[in-house]
Amino acid sequence: MTGRLFFAFFVFPAIAFASPAYSQAEQAEPATPLEAVSNDGSVAEKEPLAAVPTAEDRQAIDAAAAPAPLTPQGKALRQVLLTLPTGADDEERNERAALLSFYENRRYAPLWLAASGETTARTASVAAEIARAADYGLDPRDFALPSGLDQSQQTAATRVGDQKPEFIAAGEIDISRAVLKYARFARGGRIINPTERLSSYLDRRPQLLTPEAILDGIAATDEPDAYLRKLHPQHAQFEKLRQKYLALRDKKKNAVARRLLANMEQWRWMPADLGDLHVWNNIPEFMQRVVKNGAVIRKERIVAGQLDKQTPVFTRTLKKITFNPTWIVPESIKVREILPSLRRGGGMMREWQLELLNKDGEKVDWRRINWYRTDIRIFNVVQPNGPKSVMGKVKFSFPSQHTVFMHDAYPPDKWMFNKARRTYSHGCMRVHNPIGLAEILLREDKGLEPAQVREALRKGGSDNEFDIERRIPIHTTYFTALVDDQGKLHTFPDVYGHERRITQALDGKWSQISRGKDHLAPVQLEMASTQRRSRYAEDDAADAPPRTWRNNASFRGGFLDSLFGRW
């Protein structure tokens, strides 16, 4: 009897609990409200379970969440976008992709034209601004717009909506494409890669905005004409040059007007933010300015590169100021200047107290090497700082692929600063009174007083470096026209020919552009023997021509003279 009771009380309930008919949901949430006892003994009523949606309910929910079907105008707009040409270059391809994404996100709702094809005030303002492109040195003919965008000139048929959807869609896309092209040209995109198309010395890029940013920006503003105007450079010099150009633009063949256009184009390549403190070296002017908060706080003369060893046009950030610097001879000078001297006896090594180091920094006796069979590029040629240092007392480093610096001048070479046309260096910029420049920059970066800077120069030893923490851009530019604060236009010689190249490009005369040499190409070296180039070879008289010795006592020039045939 006891066993049967145990089975009845324990086994039957367990079977019932495990049965599918007695689910966990039924245990937790009965179909009818239940009174539950809380921890404090009070009774709370639970909410009943929500009803399970029926199939009809789900269909209604899905229908409400689904996007509305495209209008005939939307379908036409999508079709026009899909048939757009892929584009001739990366910029056009990017613009096409941006248009597809922009209108897809808008469910192909037009931005410029109503469903009837009628224009709006914002459309008319954009069309009017593009028509004024010549005021900014652009050509309105470059931006194809549909006819009849002037609201006052719209036909009655347009106003009552008689245009076909595909025509309206084509006009809508034409306007957006014109806006994107205008934005690209306003930011310098007429010459998309000056380095490749004009000269390797022009290390500049148009300051393009993404086409996505342009479309989103102009769609979000109530003043699209003002938006387009602000795409042009906002630098004060650009506006000053533009005002001068407006006074001359009716004289299209005027040489000054063409010069202004070329200089305005270069401003489209400049960074939008020049830096609250920056150094500006303008090559055709041979002048350096230090600018702080828009005001020039220092102006000095510079020496720039020779015509075949030009100072490149670029912007980098100042990284170091070095007092009493060692000169590490660039590879181009090693191959083209030092090596020929070594093959003739090494007069330059002696005169300028140059040293030969292997790649581990160990000094090597250059007199015991056959320079007709040894590649000088496996060595470093250096000049420790001293009385004949070509770097002078201070160097300003802003690293780039061009391997150029700003630095002091060897005392006998300082006559160069008194010349009007100062194209004498191998590409670096020699600065008049460079210690004054160092005093300004170290005061701004580290709070040093002038006396502390001069103390560092006197007692800091060789290669006394100061790392620059503040962002100080070094802008090396090629402006042949500038307007001063009194509104006077100053022009400078086109010493390197960059102005001519820019003008030819703007005129579409690409085939006439002479790019010149690629100064970044690897330096070529001719060897007497291509075998065992890295071997240290004992002097082999059979490889060397008879040596002609010169009387160094008669030497009166600077380092540049020594690089041009003194040995």
Solvent accessible surface area in square Angstrom, and as a share of the most:
residue,aa,sasa,rsa
1,M,153,0.68
2,T,109,0.63
3,G,52,0.50
4,R,169,0.62
5,L,83,0.41
6,F,126,0.53
7,F,97,0.41
8,A,45,0.35
9,F,138,0.57
10,F,126,0.52
11,V,47,0.27
12,F,117,0.49
13,P,71,0.44
14,A,60,0.46
15,I,105,0.53
16,A,54,0.42
17,F,117,0.49
18,A,82,0.63
19,S,39,0.25
20,P,130,0.82
21,A,83,0.64
22,Y,102,0.39
23,S,43,0.28
24,Q,150,0.67
25,A,64,0.50
26,E,90,0.41
27,Q,71,0.31
28,A,58,0.45
29,E,61,0.28
30,P,39,0.25
31,A,97,0.75
32,T,90,0.52
33,P,73,0.46
34,L,85,0.42
35,E,132,0.59
36,A,34,0.26
37,V,111,0.64
38,S,47,0.30
39,N,169,0.86
40,D,119,0.62
41,G,49,0.47
42,S,58,0.37
43,V,87,0.50
44,A,57,0.44
45,E,130,0.58
46,K,97,0.41
47,E,144,0.65
48,P,77,0.48
49,L,109,0.54
50,A,95,0.73
51,A,98,0.76
52,V,119,0.69
53,P,64,0.40
54,T,70,0.41
55,A,61,0.47
56,E,122,0.55
57,D,66,0.34
58,R,126,0.46
59,Q,126,0.56
60,A,65,0.51
61,I,108,0.55
62,D,94,0.49
63,A,74,0.57
64,A,90,0.70
65,A,85,0.66
66,A,58,0.45
67,P,91,0.57
68,A,76,0.59
69,P,121,0.76
70,L,26,0.13
71,T,77,0.45
72,P,90,0.56
73,Q,48,0.21
74,G,3,0.03
75,K,110,0.47
76,A,14,0.11
77,L,3,0.02
78,R,98,0.36
79,Q,105,0.47
80,V,29,0.17
81,L,0,0.00
82,L,102,0.51
83,T,92,0.53
84,L,19,0.09
85,P,88,0.56
86,T,93,0.54
87,G,22,0.21
88,A,91,0.71
89,D,55,0.29
90,D,86,0.44
91,E,37,0.16
92,E,62,0.28
93,R,105,0.38
94,N,80,0.41
95,E,21,0.10
96,R,55,0.20
97,A,58,0.45
98,A,1,0.01
99,L,2,0.01
100,L,46,0.23
101,S,51,0.33
102,F,20,0.08
103,Y,0,0.00
104,E,102,0.46
105,N,121,0.62
106,R,74,0.27
107,R,109,0.40
108,Y,26,0.10
109,A,43,0.33
110,P,46,0.29
111,L,21,0.11
112,W,1,0.00
113,L,15,0.07
114,A,41,0.32
115,A,60,0.46
116,S,32,0.21
117,G,4,0.04
118,E,64,0.29
119,T,6,0.04
120,T,54,0.31
121,A,71,0.55
122,R,53,0.19
123,T,0,0.00
124,A,26,0.20
125,S,29,0.19
126,V,0,0.00
127,A,16,0.13
128,A,42,0.33
129,E,2,0.01
130,I,2,0.01
131,A,69,0.53
132,R,105,0.38
133,A,0,0.00
134,A,36,0.28
135,D,31,0.16
136,Y,25,0.10
137,G,7,0.07
138,L,7,0.04
139,D,41,0.21
140,P,45,0.28
141,R,209,0.76
142,D,52,0.27
143,F,8,0.03
144,A,83,0.64
145,L,52,0.26
146,P,34,0.22
147,S,112,0.72
148,G,42,0.40
149,L,14,0.07
150,D,66,0.34
151,Q,78,0.35
152,S,97,0.63
153,Q,132,0.58
154,Q,15,0.06
155,T,83,0.48
156,A,64,0.49
157,A,48,0.37
158,T,18,0.11
159,R,123,0.45
160,V,109,0.62
161,G,28,0.27
162,D,102,0.53
163,Q,69,0.31
164,K,116,0.49
165,P,43,0.27
166,E,85,0.38
167,F,126,0.52
168,I,9,0.05
169,A,4,0.03
170,A,40,0.31
171,G,8,0.08
172,E,1,0.01
173,I,2,0.01
174,D,56,0.29
175,I,0,0.00
176,S,0,0.00
177,R,103,0.37
178,A,4,0.03
179,V,0,0.00
180,L,4,0.02
181,K,64,0.27
182,Y,0,0.00
183,A,3,0.02
184,R,30,0.11
185,F,20,0.08
186,A,0,0.00
187,R,40,0.14
188,G,0,0.00
189,G,6,0.05
190,R,52,0.19
191,I,1,0.00
192,I,48,0.25
193,N,14,0.07
194,P,0,0.00
195,T,37,0.22
196,E,111,0.50
197,R,105,0.38
198,L,0,0.00
199,S,2,0.01
200,S,4,0.03
201,Y,12,0.05
202,L,0,0.00
203,D,30,0.16
204,R,16,0.06
205,R,139,0.51
206,P,13,0.08
207,Q,57,0.25
208,L,65,0.33
209,L,79,0.39
210,T,80,0.47
211,P,21,0.13
212,E,84,0.37
213,A,50,0.38
214,I,4,0.02
215,L,1,0.00
216,D,84,0.43
217,G,22,0.22
218,I,0,0.00
219,A,31,0.24
220,A,88,0.68
221,T,35,0.20
222,D,136,0.70
223,E,110,0.49
224,P,2,0.01
225,D,33,0.17
226,A,18,0.14
227,Y,47,0.18
228,L,0,0.00
229,R,85,0.31
230,K,140,0.59
231,L,8,0.04
232,H,2,0.01
233,P,19,0.12
234,Q,129,0.57
235,H,24,0.11
236,A,72,0.56
237,Q,28,0.13
238,F,2,0.01
239,E,69,0.31
240,K,61,0.26
241,L,0,0.00
242,R,27,0.10
243,Q,89,0.40
244,K,64,0.27
245,Y,24,0.09
246,L,51,0.25
247,A,85,0.66
248,L,41,0.20
249,R,83,0.30
250,D,132,0.68
251,K,125,0.53
252,K,161,0.68
253,K,181,0.77
254,N,40,0.21
255,A,79,0.61
256,V,59,0.34
257,A,3,0.02
258,R,80,0.29
259,R,51,0.19
260,L,0,0.00
261,L,42,0.21
262,A,0,0.00
263,N,0,0.00
264,M,1,0.00
265,E,1,0.00
266,Q,9,0.04
267,W,8,0.03
268,R,4,0.01
269,W,3,0.01
270,M,8,0.04
271,P,32,0.20
272,A,79,0.62
273,D,89,0.46
274,L,35,0.18
275,G,9,0.09
276,D,80,0.42
277,L,0,0.00
278,H,11,0.05
279,V,0,0.00
280,W,32,0.11
281,N,0,0.00
282,N,0,0.00
283,I,0,0.00
284,P,2,0.01
285,E,24,0.11
286,F,5,0.02
287,M,31,0.14
288,Q,0,0.00
289,R,27,0.10
290,V,0,0.00
291,V,12,0.07
292,K,68,0.29
293,N,115,0.59
294,G,71,0.69
295,A,55,0.43
296,V,79,0.46
297,I,70,0.36
298,R,24,0.09
299,K,108,0.46
300,E,32,0.14
301,R,75,0.27
302,I,0,0.00
303,V,0,0.00
304,A,0,0.00
305,G,0,0.00
306,Q,26,0.12
307,L,90,0.45
308,D,77,0.40
309,K,35,0.15
310,Q,22,0.10
311,T,0,0.00
312,P,1,0.01
313,V,2,0.01
314,F,1,0.01
315,T,30,0.17
316,R,70,0.26
317,T,43,0.25
318,L,1,0.00
319,K,104,0.44
320,K,67,0.28
321,I,0,0.00
322,T,4,0.03
323,F,0,0.00
324,N,18,0.09
325,P,1,0.00
326,T,33,0.19
327,W,19,0.07
328,I,111,0.57
329,V,5,0.03
330,P,36,0.22
331,E,79,0.35
332,S,36,0.23
333,I,10,0.05
334,K,9,0.04
335,V,12,0.07
336,R,126,0.46
337,E,23,0.10
338,I,0,0.00
339,L,3,0.02
340,P,41,0.25
341,S,1,0.00
342,L,8,0.04
343,R,49,0.18
344,R,103,0.38
345,G,7,0.06
346,G,0,0.00
347,G,7,0.06
348,M,4,0.02
349,M,3,0.01
350,R,113,0.41
351,E,32,0.14
352,W,2,0.01
353,Q,105,0.47
354,L,8,0.04
355,E,48,0.22
356,L,1,0.00
357,L,33,0.17
358,N,27,0.14
359,K,125,0.53
360,D,123,0.64
361,G,47,0.45
362,E,105,0.47
363,K,139,0.59
364,V,20,0.11
365,D,64,0.33
366,W,21,0.07
367,R,144,0.53
368,R,142,0.52
369,I,8,0.04
370,N,4,0.02
371,W,11,0.04
372,Y,34,0.13
373,R,68,0.25
374,T,0,0.00
375,D,13,0.07
376,I,0,0.00
377,R,62,0.23
378,I,54,0.27
379,F,1,0.00
380,N,48,0.25
381,V,0,0.00
382,V,13,0.07
383,Q,3,0.02
384,P,56,0.36
385,N,29,0.15
386,G,26,0.25
387,P,122,0.76
388,K,58,0.25
389,S,5,0.03
390,V,12,0.07
391,M,4,0.02
392,G,7,0.06
393,K,96,0.41
394,V,0,0.00
395,K,33,0.14
396,F,0,0.00
397,S,11,0.07
398,F,1,0.00
399,P,85,0.54
400,S,30,0.19
401,Q,95,0.42
402,H,17,0.07
403,T,74,0.43
404,V,12,0.07
405,F,46,0.19
406,M,0,0.00
407,H,10,0.05
408,D,9,0.05
409,A,1,0.01
410,Y,23,0.09
411,P,86,0.54
412,P,64,0.40
413,D,2,0.01
414,K,85,0.36
415,W,113,0.40
416,M,3,0.01
417,F,5,0.02
418,N,119,0.61
419,K,97,0.41
420,A,94,0.73
421,R,115,0.42
422,R,17,0.06
423,T,19,0.11
424,Y,54,0.21
425,S,2,0.01
426,H,44,0.20
427,G,1,0.01
428,C,25,0.15
429,M,0,0.00
430,R,17,0.06
431,V,1,0.00
432,H,55,0.25
433,N,73,0.37
434,P,8,0.05
435,I,21,0.11
436,G,12,0.11
437,L,0,0.00
438,A,0,0.00
439,E,26,0.12
440,I,24,0.12
441,L,0,0.00
442,L,0,0.00
443,R,104,0.38
444,E,34,0.15
445,D,26,0.13
446,K,74,0.31
447,G,50,0.48
448,L,34,0.17
449,E,102,0.46
450,P,57,0.36
451,A,76,0.59
452,Q,94,0.42
453,V,0,0.00
454,R,101,0.37
455,E,65,0.29
456,A,16,0.13
457,L,29,0.15
458,R,159,0.58
459,K,151,0.64
460,G,35,0.34
461,G,41,0.39
462,S,75,0.48
463,D,65,0.34
464,N,32,0.17
465,E,93,0.42
466,F,40,0.17
467,D,80,0.42
468,I,17,0.08
469,E,151,0.68
470,R,72,0.26
471,R,122,0.45
472,I,0,0.00
473,P,3,0.02
474,I,1,0.00
475,H,2,0.01
476,T,0,0.00
477,T,2,0.01
478,Y,0,0.00
479,F,2,0.01
480,T,0,0.00
481,A,0,0.00
482,L,10,0.05
483,V,5,0.03
484,D,42,0.22
485,D,125,0.65
486,Q,156,0.69
487,G,32,0.31
488,K,126,0.53
489,L,47,0.23
490,H,67,0.30
491,T,65,0.38
492,F,36,0.15
493,P,81,0.51
494,D,39,0.20
495,V,15,0.09
496,Y,11,0.04
497,G,4,0.04
498,H,0,0.00
499,E,22,0.10
500,R,123,0.45
501,R,20,0.07
502,I,0,0.00
503,T,23,0.14
504,Q,30,0.13
505,A,6,0.05
506,L,41,0.21
507,D,64,0.33
508,G,48,0.46
509,K,92,0.39
510,W,79,0.28
511,S,114,0.73
512,Q,111,0.49
513,I,22,0.11
514,S,70,0.45
515,R,88,0.32
516,G,51,0.49
517,K,101,0.43
518,D,72,0.37
519,H,49,0.22
520,L,72,0.36
521,A,48,0.37
522,P,108,0.68
523,V,17,0.10
524,Q,144,0.64
525,L,22,0.11
526,E,148,0.66
527,M,28,0.12
528,A,64,0.49
529,S,33,0.21
530,T,102,0.59
531,Q,130,0.58
532,R,151,0.55
533,R,77,0.28
534,S,72,0.46
535,R,74,0.27
536,Y,107,0.41
537,A,3,0.02
538,E,109,0.49
539,D,86,0.45
540,D,46,0.24
541,A,85,0.66
542,A,98,0.76
543,D,36,0.19
544,A,27,0.21
545,P,73,0.46
546,P,132,0.83
547,R,110,0.40
548,T,106,0.62
549,W,156,0.55
550,R,144,0.53
551,N,107,0.55
552,N,65,0.34
553,A,82,0.63
554,S,65,0.42
555,F,33,0.14
556,R,201,0.73
557,G,22,0.21
558,G,5,0.05
559,F,8,0.03
560,L,17,0.08
561,D,64,0.33
562,S,2,0.01
563,L,7,0.03
564,F,104,0.43
565,G,49,0.47
566,R,90,0.33
567,W,33,0.11
